Amino acid sequence: MLETNRYHRQILFAPIGENGQEKLNQSHVLIVGAGALGSSSAEALARAGVGHLTLIDRDYVEESNLQRQQLFSEKDMKQKTPKAIAAKQRLSEVNSHVRIDAIVGDAEIDLLRQIAPEADLIIDATDNFDTRLLLNDIAQKYQKPWIYGAVVASYGVTFTVLPDKTPCLQCLQEYIPANGATCDSVGIIQPVVQRVVSQQVTEALKLLTGNEAALSGRLISFDLWKNEHTEIEVDALRKADCPSCSEKRSYPNLAYDSRLKSAVLCGRNTVQLRPQRKQTDLDEVAKELQKNKQIKLFQNPYLLSFEVDSFRIVLFQDGRALVHGTMDQLEAKNVYHRYLG
Amino acid sequence: MKIMVNGNGLEVREDVKHIKGLIDFLELEDKPLIIEHNQQILQKEEHEKAILENGDKVEIVHFVGGG
């Protein structure tokens, strides 16, 4: 049942109308990442009345997120609430009619294989190209549109990838920066997040309401500080022999060995470790750690955090650990094994 | 010579003859760039062949990763 008054202004907007609103209500959008871009997209889509949102995020709320990640509060920061959970709580207050599935974990292949076939489209709100390439191949495999978005400093870039119509990210792979130039070492201002999200969400609304003809079709970038806005027609960059979207496709980014077991988090002085074993009993681990009086512990229903030496280690229920205080993967593994076996 | 780069007018030095020269002039040589010159997408090997003239329009986009 649509609450017509709630969406009245959106229904008045002719390209959407009653029909479009009902389509939104029937839609399922997968948002990968619940940081700055993900928070903002999720709120816009929930307010717009998209019936079902799935959010995936591996991180928890920290103080430095609050400047731009609009769904989170100081309370979330103090409680170290996982971003997906904190987002769901806030979104449920914003629009209680939307079904929200919150997943605390990595956007890894098996998970995406489960969710993507049922989603109408995927919004990219990740902070790394490993995950984007994975999303790209998943989207090609299940023939779903996905909307790339990224931000750094006052610069943003976005592109809607349509299966069999536009180039995919793999076609454009030579333009993906190889080094850490994308890390948030140069900071970010909040309005650029909103600018990218306004483009991503508008493209999503067009797709979900059957207005494909209105899609931009272009690679769009802007620098709000430099007052630049650029749009490029990139159809010519579609590769006839692309391994992800051509007839000769083999989905190289879905090969399991292309996914790292450990990863340095961008600009965070943090390493994520993803051990083989799944599901961890956080209470058991806490009990063991408490035997060491040197260790300061914090626990909530989703994670366990403790400080030791110059490191802070955060252990999640799904077995992942974030080791803060190092960018050295070997050092992070040593710390992990020393305290968590 | 005056050209348009990403929608804004830009005065470039005499010795900036082609797109490759413009990339160096803008100190963007370290980044992989998607470049459109007068509405024509260029491959990287074309950057030195694409001669700049007064009034040309150049659009430059680079990918970033943050989110």
Interface residues (C-beta under 8 A of the other chain):
Chain A: G33 G35 A36 L37 G38 D124 A125 T126 D127 N128 F129 R132 G149 A150 V151 V152 Y155 G156 V157 L172 E174 Y175 I176 P177 A178 A181 T182 C183 D184 I188 L219 S221 D223 K226 N227 E228 H229 T230 E231 I232 E233 V234 A236 L237 C266
Chain B: N6 G7 N8 D30 K31 P32 L33 I34 E36 Q39 I41 K44 E59 I60 V61 H62 F63 V64 G65 G66 G67
